Each structure stands twice: as structure tokens, then as C-alpha cells.
Amino acid sequence: KIDDANRQYAQQQADAAGSANPGQSAPQPAKPGNSTSSGNMTPQQPSNPVQPSPSSPPSVPSTTGQGTHNGDYGNMYPAGQCTWYAYNRRAEMGIGTPSYLHNGGEWYLTAPAYGLRVDHNPQVGAAISFLPGQDGADGSYGHVAVVEAVYGDGTFLISEMNWGGPFLMHSRVLVNRDQYWFVH
């Protein structure tokens, strides 16, 4: 079921990219973060951010006690990366996500400043923020994924992108939830 949803999502993204860039090649995925001469490896929030355009994710109030539209200026994450996917997937679920939570391994640290709850309890729609190097996450940037299901035996299913390369979608079942940070 997740694989079908992932294929449908990938097709929708490809269709949207084709209609947004008629006659042009698709944009190349960016590397995680933006390197600057100061060594800062995370995207920076513009000094005068613009409000979301009508094509931005819908402002659907969350009924799950998750998410915020505080700091949501549209998906500002690099296309094809885990952060880009997590923002889009949560928007599909009606969960608002701030546009500048930085790299996946930092979401659990930056989310409380936007009023998001962070804990060790998986919930459908929550983002799971992997620390750098945790469970194969990038050693510098970490990783972020989205909880798709929580099972009675303590395991939970996640969906993710860029686990093996940009735009590659993947899902897996994890255990031992106490070792992970969940952003609600």
C-alpha cells in the first residue's frame, strides 16, 4: 500500500515538474544544505520571507494535534532531499511544517521554537528526526522521515526520501522508539 502511494506521489511530482517547466529539463537536485564561505551548511531564512502563494500546501488545520503553519512559507527545502519529502508528505496529511527547520538531524532541535511538540512517541504524521549517523543517516546532516503507521507491538512504519539517493523513496519498519525524536 505504501509503495503504491509512493509511486502515485512520485508521478504527481513528475507531472507537476513537467507542467511547471514546459520544454525545460527538470531541475537538478541540490546537495543537502548550502555551503557558504563561513562554513554554514544549512539554508538561511530570507530577511523578508514572502507569504505562501496559492500553489503552496493548503492551510488545512490538523486534527491530529500536530503541525503548525507558524513559519510555513512553502517548501524551501532542496528538491529530492529527505527534508523536502517530509515537508510535502506532512502537507498531504494536512500537517503544517515550518519552512526552515534545517537539516533532518536538526528538526528535533529547531521545531520547538515554532511551537511543535517533540518527544519519543511515534504518531502517524510525525516526522522522525535521525541524528547524524543514526541508523545509517548521513554523518553530517542526519535524516528525517515521516511515520506512516504505528503498530501494537511497538514497531512503526516510516516513509522517506533520499535513503540511497536524491528522489529515491523508501519505507521501513523500526523498533525501539525511545531512541528516536519525533516532531509532531
BALOBA-1460 file (C-alpha; in Angstrom, 3 decimals):
// residues 184
<rec num="1" residu="k" x="0.000" y="0.000" z="0.000"/>
<rec num="2" residu="i" x="2.838" y="2.403" z="0.866"/>
<rec num="3" residu="d" x="4.657" y="1.523" z="-2.350"/>
<rec num="4" residu="d" x="1.526" y="2.360" z="-4.374"/>
<rec num="5" residu="a" x="1.177" y="5.681" z="-2.560"/>
<rec num="6" residu="n" x="4.874" y="6.381" z="-3.121"/>
<rec num="7" residu="r" x="4.559" y="5.650" z="-6.855"/>
<rec num="8" residu="q" x="1.496" y="7.883" z="-7.106"/>
<rec num="9" residu="y" x="3.302" y="10.658" z="-5.222"/>
<rec num="10" residu="a" x="6.362" y="10.355" z="-7.488"/>
<rec num="11" residu="q" x="4.133" y="10.539" z="-10.568"/>
<rec num="12" residu="q" x="2.334" y="13.621" z="-9.210"/>
<rec num="13" residu="q" x="5.677" y="15.292" z="-8.546"/>
<rec num="14" residu="a" x="6.921" y="14.425" z="-12.046"/>
<rec num="15" residu="d" x="3.700" y="15.747" z="-13.594"/>
<rec num="16" residu="a" x="3.921" y="18.941" z="-11.552"/>
<rec num="17" residu="a" x="7.568" y="19.429" z="-12.534"/>
<rec num="18" residu="g" x="6.674" y="18.888" z="-16.207"/>
<rec num="19" residu="s" x="3.852" y="21.432" z="-16.128"/>
<rec num="20" residu="a" x="5.949" y="23.967" z="-14.207"/>
<rec num="21" residu="n" x="8.889" y="23.706" z="-16.640"/>
<rec num="22" residu="p" x="7.410" y="23.014" z="-20.099"/>
<rec num="23" residu="g" x="10.185" y="22.450" z="-22.600"/>
<rec num="24" residu="q" x="12.860" y="22.616" z="-19.910"/>
<rec num="25" residu="s" x="14.708" y="19.836" z="-18.218"/>
<rec num="26" residu="a" x="13.835" y="19.033" z="-14.618"/>
<rec num="27" residu="p" x="15.858" y="20.904" z="-12.011"/>
<rec num="28" residu="q" x="18.867" y="19.062" z="-10.664"/>
<rec num="29" residu="p" x="18.586" y="18.021" z="-7.038"/>
<rec num="30" residu="a" x="20.629" y="20.102" z="-4.627"/>
<rec num="31" residu="k" x="23.074" y="18.726" z="-2.132"/>
<rec num="32" residu="p" x="21.945" y="18.953" z="1.500"/>
<rec num="33" residu="g" x="22.438" y="22.470" z="2.821"/>
<rec num="34" residu="n" x="24.050" y="25.441" z="1.164"/>
<rec num="35" residu="s" x="27.762" y="25.846" z="1.678"/>
<rec num="36" residu="t" x="28.996" y="29.379" z="2.281"/>
<rec num="37" residu="s" x="32.409" y="30.827" z="2.980"/>
<rec num="38" residu="s" x="31.554" y="30.978" z="6.670"/>
<rec num="39" residu="g" x="31.092" y="27.208" z="6.718"/>
<rec num="40" residu="n" x="27.353" y="27.363" z="7.430"/>
<rec num="41" residu="m" x="25.816" y="24.218" z="5.931"/>
<rec num="42" residu="t" x="22.108" y="24.974" z="6.397"/>
<rec num="43" residu="p" x="19.663" y="27.025" z="4.332"/>
<rec num="44" residu="q" x="19.034" y="30.519" z="5.624"/>
<rec num="45" residu="q" x="15.624" y="32.109" z="6.092"/>
<rec num="46" residu="p" x="15.249" y="35.220" z="3.919"/>
<rec num="47" residu="s" x="15.111" y="38.520" z="5.804"/>
<rec num="48" residu="n" x="11.699" y="39.327" z="4.287"/>
<rec num="49" residu="p" x="10.025" y="35.973" z="3.599"/>
<rec num="50" residu="v" x="7.030" y="36.065" z="1.314"/>
<rec num="51" residu="q" x="3.701" y="34.601" z="2.274"/>
<rec num="52" residu="p" x="2.781" y="31.264" z="0.665"/>
<rec num="53" residu="s" x="1.368" y="31.502" z="-2.830"/>
<rec num="54" residu="p" x="-1.877" y="29.742" z="-3.802"/>
<rec num="55" residu="s" x="0.234" y="26.830" z="-5.082"/>
<rec num="56" residu="s" x="1.724" y="26.302" z="-1.603"/>
<rec num="57" residu="p" x="0.447" y="23.462" z="0.587"/>
<rec num="58" residu="p" x="-3.131" y="24.021" z="1.698"/>
<rec num="59" residu="s" x="-3.734" y="25.524" z="5.118"/>
<rec num="60" residu="v" x="-5.723" y="22.569" z="6.361"/>
<rec num="61" residu="p" x="-5.980" y="22.581" z="10.134"/>
<rec num="62" residu="s" x="-4.525" y="19.452" z="11.656"/>
<rec num="63" residu="t" x="-6.959" y="17.275" z="13.578"/>
<rec num="64" residu="t" x="-4.154" y="15.137" z="14.998"/>
<rec num="65" residu="g" x="-2.706" y="17.694" z="17.402"/>
<rec num="66" residu="q" x="0.326" y="18.001" z="15.164"/>
<rec num="67" residu="g" x="1.902" y="20.638" z="12.989"/>
<rec num="68" residu="t" x="1.898" y="24.386" z="12.735"/>
<rec num="69" residu="h" x="1.620" y="26.917" z="9.956"/>
<rec num="70" residu="n" x="3.830" y="29.224" z="12.044"/>
<rec num="71" residu="g" x="6.950" y="29.667" z="9.896"/>
<rec num="72" residu="d" x="5.410" y="27.908" z="6.866"/>
<rec num="73" residu="y" x="6.409" y="29.879" z="3.763"/>
<rec num="74" residu="g" x="6.145" y="26.909" z="1.391"/>
<rec num="75" residu="n" x="8.614" y="24.104" z="0.818"/>
<rec num="76" residu="m" x="12.029" y="25.783" z="0.971"/>
<rec num="77" residu="y" x="13.960" y="22.519" z="1.285"/>
<rec num="78" residu="p" x="16.201" y="21.233" z="-1.547"/>
<rec num="79" residu="a" x="14.176" y="19.128" z="-4.005"/>
<rec num="80" residu="g" x="14.771" y="15.392" z="-3.748"/>
<rec num="81" residu="q" x="16.126" y="15.529" z="-0.208"/>
<rec num="82" residu="c" x="14.586" y="13.957" z="2.893"/>
<rec num="83" residu="t" x="13.524" y="17.346" z="4.267"/>
<rec num="84" residu="w" x="11.709" y="18.235" z="1.025"/>
<rec num="85" residu="y" x="9.845" y="14.922" z="1.094"/>
<rec num="86" residu="a" x="8.933" y="15.172" z="4.797"/>
<rec num="87" residu="y" x="7.518" y="18.679" z="4.285"/>
<rec num="88" residu="n" x="5.437" y="17.529" z="1.273"/>
<rec num="89" residu="r" x="4.261" y="14.282" z="2.862"/>
<rec num="90" residu="r" x="3.109" y="16.032" z="6.030"/>
<rec num="91" residu="a" x="1.298" y="18.645" z="3.894"/>
<rec num="92" residu="e" x="-0.553" y="15.780" z="2.145"/>
<rec num="93" residu="m" x="-1.622" y="14.600" z="5.609"/>
<rec num="94" residu="g" x="-2.879" y="18.101" z="6.487"/>
<rec num="95" residu="i" x="0.013" y="18.781" z="8.871"/>
<rec num="96" residu="g" x="1.777" y="22.127" z="8.609"/>
<rec num="97" residu="t" x="5.563" y="22.196" z="8.777"/>
<rec num="98" residu="p" x="7.820" y="25.251" z="9.159"/>
<rec num="99" residu="s" x="9.950" y="26.016" z="6.100"/>
<rec num="100" residu="y" x="13.266" y="26.419" z="7.910"/>
<rec num="101" residu="l" x="13.818" y="23.510" z="10.300"/>
<rec num="102" residu="h" x="17.261" y="22.997" z="8.715"/>
<rec num="103" residu="n" x="18.790" y="19.568" z="8.093"/>
<rec num="104" residu="g" x="16.873" y="16.429" z="9.050"/>
<rec num="105" residu="g" x="19.086" y="15.744" z="12.046"/>
<rec num="106" residu="e" x="18.251" y="19.193" z="13.441"/>
<rec num="107" residu="w" x="14.444" y="19.128" z="13.151"/>
<rec num="108" residu="y" x="14.012" y="17.897" z="16.732"/>
<rec num="109" residu="l" x="16.131" y="20.825" z="17.963"/>
<rec num="110" residu="t" x="14.598" y="23.626" z="15.871"/>
<rec num="111" residu="a" x="10.924" y="22.526" z="15.926"/>
<rec num="112" residu="p" x="10.109" y="23.673" z="19.499"/>
<rec num="113" residu="a" x="10.892" y="27.286" z="18.530"/>
<rec num="114" residu="y" x="7.891" y="27.071" z="16.169"/>
<rec num="115" residu="g" x="5.615" y="25.576" z="18.816"/>
<rec num="116" residu="l" x="5.923" y="21.961" z="17.684"/>
<rec num="117" residu="r" x="5.912" y="19.169" z="20.258"/>
<rec num="118" residu="v" x="8.988" y="16.896" z="20.254"/>
<rec num="119" residu="d" x="9.084" y="13.581" z="22.138"/>
<rec num="120" residu="h" x="9.870" y="9.860" z="21.853"/>
<rec num="121" residu="n" x="6.324" y="8.800" z="20.897"/>
<rec num="122" residu="p" x="5.639" y="7.840" z="17.274"/>
<rec num="123" residu="q" x="2.349" y="9.077" z="15.855"/>
<rec num="124" residu="v" x="1.078" y="8.854" z="12.283"/>
<rec num="125" residu="g" x="2.204" y="12.017" z="10.502"/>
<rec num="126" residu="a" x="5.023" y="12.831" z="12.920"/>
<rec num="127" residu="a" x="8.452" y="13.492" z="11.459"/>
<rec num="128" residu="i" x="11.212" y="11.287" z="12.845"/>
<rec num="129" residu="s" x="14.486" y="13.193" z="13.144"/>
<rec num="130" residu="f" x="17.522" y="10.906" z="12.879"/>
<rec num="131" residu="l" x="20.699" y="12.188" z="14.484"/>
<rec num="132" residu="p" x="23.781" y="12.318" z="12.247"/>
<rec num="133" residu="g" x="24.960" y="8.728" z="11.746"/>
<rec num="134" residu="q" x="21.920" y="7.179" z="13.483"/>
<rec num="135" residu="d" x="20.574" y="4.099" z="11.653"/>
<rec num="136" residu="g" x="22.622" y="4.917" z="8.563"/>
<rec num="137" residu="a" x="21.674" y="8.617" z="8.421"/>
<rec num="138" residu="d" x="24.208" y="10.984" z="6.887"/>
<rec num="139" residu="g" x="27.038" y="11.636" z="9.329"/>
<rec num="140" residu="s" x="26.800" y="15.418" z="8.931"/>
<rec num="141" residu="y" x="23.178" y="16.225" z="8.108"/>
<rec num="142" residu="g" x="21.213" y="13.439" z="9.797"/>
<rec num="143" residu="h" x="17.925" y="12.429" z="8.188"/>
<rec num="144" residu="v" x="14.175" y="12.947" z="8.526"/>
<rec num="145" residu="a" x="11.256" y="10.686" z="7.596"/>
<rec num="146" residu="v" x="7.509" y="10.519" z="8.258"/>
<rec num="147" residu="v" x="5.643" y="7.995" z="10.423"/>
<rec num="148" residu="e" x="3.020" y="6.186" z="8.312"/>
<rec num="149" residu="a" x="1.731" y="3.606" z="10.836"/>
<rec num="150" residu="v" x="2.210" y="2.637" z="14.477"/>
<rec num="151" residu="y" x="1.685" y="-0.994" z="15.435"/>
<rec num="152" residu="g" x="0.629" y="-2.536" z="18.748"/>
<rec num="153" residu="d" x="3.903" y="-4.415" z="19.169"/>
<rec num="154" residu="g" x="5.895" y="-1.173" z="19.485"/>
<rec num="155" residu="t" x="7.092" y="-1.094" z="15.891"/>
<rec num="156" residu="f" x="6.275" y="1.668" z="13.428"/>
<rec num="157" residu="l" x="6.431" y="2.191" z="9.663"/>
<rec num="158" residu="i" x="8.154" y="5.206" z="8.132"/>
<rec num="159" residu="s" x="8.363" y="6.579" z="4.600"/>
<rec num="160" residu="e" x="11.375" y="8.556" z="3.474"/>
<rec num="161" residu="m" x="13.231" y="10.029" z="0.533"/>
<rec num="162" residu="n" x="16.924" y="10.194" z="-0.286"/>
<rec num="163" residu="w" x="17.676" y="6.965" z="1.529"/>
<rec num="164" residu="g" x="20.181" y="5.846" z="-1.085"/>
<rec num="165" residu="g" x="19.999" y="8.881" z="-3.390"/>
<rec num="166" residu="p" x="18.007" y="12.004" z="-4.250"/>
<rec num="167" residu="f" x="14.348" y="11.414" z="-5.181"/>
<rec num="168" residu="l" x="14.539" y="7.738" z="-4.152"/>
<rec num="169" residu="m" x="11.619" y="6.812" z="-1.917"/>
<rec num="170" residu="h" x="11.787" y="4.062" z="0.653"/>
<rec num="171" residu="s" x="9.865" y="2.654" z="3.608"/>
<rec num="172" residu="r" x="10.916" y="0.530" z="6.559"/>
<rec num="173" residu="v" x="9.707" y="-0.692" z="9.939"/>
<rec num="174" residu="l" x="11.616" y="0.450" z="13.024"/>
<rec num="175" residu="v" x="11.677" y="-0.669" z="16.659"/>
<rec num="176" residu="n" x="12.908" y="0.835" z="19.941"/>
<rec num="177" residu="r" x="11.089" y="4.146" z="19.616"/>
<rec num="178" residu="d" x="12.786" y="5.577" z="22.714"/>
<rec num="179" residu="q" x="15.995" y="6.143" z="20.745"/>
<rec num="180" residu="y" x="14.272" y="8.454" z="18.217"/>
<rec num="181" residu="w" x="12.984" y="12.037" z="18.327"/>
<rec num="182" residu="f" x="9.513" y="12.615" z="16.837"/>
<rec num="183" residu="v" x="8.387" y="16.068" z="15.718"/>
<rec num="184" residu="h" x="4.596" y="16.444" z="15.917"/>
